[in-house]
Amino acid sequence: MFISRQSARWKHVAGIAAVLIGATAIAPAAVAAYPDKPIKIVVPFAPGGGTDMVARGMGQPMAEMLGQPVIIENKPGGGTLIGTDQVARSAPDGYTLVMATLAHVVNPSLHPKMPYSNDAFAGVMLVGRSPNVLVVRAESPYKSVKDVLDAARANPGKLTFASQGAGTSAHLAGELFKSLAKVDIVHIPYRGAGPAINDLMGGQVDIMFATAASVGTSIESGRLRPLAVTTAQRSPAPVLAKVPTIAESGVPGYVADSWYGLFAPAGTPPAVIAKLNAAATRAVQTDAFRKRVENEGLVISAGTPEDFDKYAKQEEERWRKVVKAAGITAE
């Protein structure tokens, strides 16, 4: 039987397509058996920061409910792009997740050429929201927001502020502070909160906008001094209860909180997403997790996957306007 070269070529292409489809499709039996191997949560920051703490706090109780180990993998760099891209390229089978932050929805406004689209993700759960905190080292001469503003106005471009990375909630908190207060303070981005905090304590940078989760312990021990929180109201966290908001400290209208949420690759079966959501919900309701985040002011959300997808889209639109108005760019 004669087969033309063109026909053979199309059969070859069709065969490749079938292999690719088979590699990404999740069989019903696999969904029913999920999970039957370890699950990985990628944290796109260095160890020691708030995102890392939240992920590790959830890992063990999720593992107990799912019956499989939950591995936390730190993949810092690129303002969270490197670690997040790894998850975007992963199979949509529920075995690779990312613990995302505000940076996830801000990056499209900061990077014209993203390695992925946010449409490549499906929400699992919004874990919770918390304030960023303006902090200084214990020995700093700055005792209030007014002290920082006075110093910045007297020495334009001399003060520095650290964040856990370009495009993160802490970076945007600092840029919004500069914009509304009309001061020139230089941003110094780090690959995670841990390295930034170390340099703040060492005097290499003057102030830091940080997630409450990453600095709560250092504030409680007296190694860092909180000057203000970035939320509209004061934080319910015991260690931050007496700390004023930035808005009431001389920068009216200022609000910039942070959040944590789990995403899976788009195309992950709804039944798998539902199992992950249930495990994550149980994890954040455990006494151990609540105690772990008590001093960080994390207000637990634990909503549905649909709620998180909607919230993420709203946040992306809100911060796109802020980024454009303030002229913020990735560094």
WORA-V428432 format. One record per pair of residues at least 6 apart in sequence whose ideal C-beta (glycine too) atoms are under 7 Angstrom apart, sorted by the first residue. I is the first residue (numbers start at 1). GAP is how many residues later the second one is. Records with the same first field share a line. If there is no record, write none. Layout:
I=GAP / GAP
//
This chain:
24=67 / 68
26=67 / 243
31=238 / 240 / 241
34=60 / 238 / 241
35=31 / 33 / 59 / 60
37=31 / 58
38=30 / 31 / 33
39=27 / 29 / 31 / 56 / 58
40=31 / 33 / 55 / 56
41=14 / 18 / 29 / 31 / 56 / 58
42=31 / 33 / 41 / 44 / 45 / 54 / 55 / 56
43=8 / 9 / 12 / 29 / 30 / 31 / 40 / 56
44=31 / 32 / 36 / 38 / 39 / 40 / 54
45=6 / 7 / 29 / 31 / 119 / 120 / 147 / 148
46=28 / 30 / 145 / 146 / 148 / 149
47=27 / 147
48=144 / 145 / 146
49=115 / 143 / 144 / 145 / 165
50=143 / 161 / 163 / 164 / 246
51=48 / 50 / 209
52=22
53=160
54=45 / 73 / 159 / 206
55=17 / 44
56=16
57=232 / 235 / 236
58=222 / 225 / 226 / 231
59=11 / 13
61=221 / 222 / 225 / 228
62=8 / 217 / 218 / 221
63=6 / 7
65=214 / 217
66=213
75=7 / 8 / 11
76=7 / 115 / 116
77=114
79=24 / 28 / 86 / 87 / 88 / 89 / 251
80=23 / 24 / 27 / 85
81=26 / 34
83=15
84=14 / 16 / 20
85=30 / 31
87=9 / 10 / 11 / 178
88=28 / 32 / 33 / 177
90=6 / 175
92=172 / 173 / 174 / 175 / 176
93=175
94=170 / 174 / 178 / 182
96=169
97=27 / 165 / 166 / 167
98=165
99=161 / 163
100=161 / 163
101=67 / 68 / 157 / 158 / 159
102=66 / 67 / 70 / 156 / 157 / 213
103=62 / 64 / 65 / 66
105=13 / 207 / 210 / 211 / 214
106=61 / 66 / 213 / 217
107=7 / 60
108=6 / 10 / 208
109=210 / 211 / 214
110=57 / 213 / 218 / 219 / 220
111=219
118=198
119=147
120=145 / 146
121=142 / 143 / 144 / 145
122=141 / 142 / 143 / 144 / 146 / 151 / 183
123=138 / 140 / 182 / 185 / 186 / 189
124=138 / 139 / 140 / 149 / 152 / 153 / 156 / 181 / 184
125=136 / 137 / 152 / 155 / 156 / 177 / 178 / 180 / 183
126=133 / 135 / 175 / 177 / 181 / 182 / 185
127=133 / 134 / 135 / 157 / 174
128=131 / 132 / 156 / 170 / 171 / 172 / 173
129=128 / 129 / 130 / 170 / 172
130=81 / 82 / 83 / 127 / 128 / 166 / 167 / 168 / 169
131=81 / 98 / 99 / 100 / 104 / 126 / 166
132=37 / 38 / 41 / 77 / 78 / 79 / 80 / 98 / 124 / 125 / 126
133=77 / 79 / 82 / 93 / 96 / 107
134=11 / 73 / 75 / 93 / 94 / 112
135=73 / 75 / 80 / 84 / 89 / 90 / 91 / 92
136=6 / 71 / 89 / 91
137=63 / 64 / 66 / 87
138=84 / 85 / 86 / 87
140=85
142=6 / 9 / 65 / 85
144=83 / 105
145=82 / 83 / 101 / 104 / 105
146=103 / 104
148=59 / 79
149=32 / 34 / 101
151=8
152=7 / 31 / 32 / 33
153=30
156=28
157=27 / 29
159=26 / 27 / 47 / 48
160=25 / 26 / 28 / 45 / 46
161=13 / 24 / 26 / 27 / 44 / 45 / 46 / 47 / 48
162=26 / 28 / 34 / 37 / 38 / 43 / 46
163=7 / 8 / 11 / 24 / 26 / 27 / 33 / 46
164=6 / 26 / 28 / 29 / 32 / 46
165=6 / 24 / 25 / 26 / 27
166=23 / 164 / 165
167=163
169=42 / 87 / 89
170=39 / 40 / 41
171=16 / 18
172=84 / 147 / 150
173=36 / 57 / 83
174=13 / 35
175=151 / 153
176=78 / 80 / 146 / 150
177=69 / 74 / 77
178=7
179=147
180=71 / 73 / 74
181=70
187=144
188=17
189=142
190=6
193=17 / 18 / 21
196=12
197=13 / 17 / 18 / 21
199=6
200=8
201=22
211=47
212=23 / 25 / 28 / 84 / 85
213=80 / 83 / 85
215=9
216=21 / 23 / 79 / 80
218=6
219=7 / 20
220=19 / 75
226=14 / 17
228=15 / 16 / 17 / 18 / 21
229=6 / 11 / 14 / 16
230=16 / 25 / 26 / 27
231=14 / 24 / 26
232=13 / 15 / 23
233=12
234=7 / 9 / 10 / 11
235=6 / 8 / 62
236=61
237=57 / 58 / 59 / 60
238=56 / 57
239=56
240=57
246=8
247=6 / 7 / 8
261=47
262=18
264=9 / 12
273=32
277=27 / 28
281=21
283=6
284=16 / 18
285=17
//
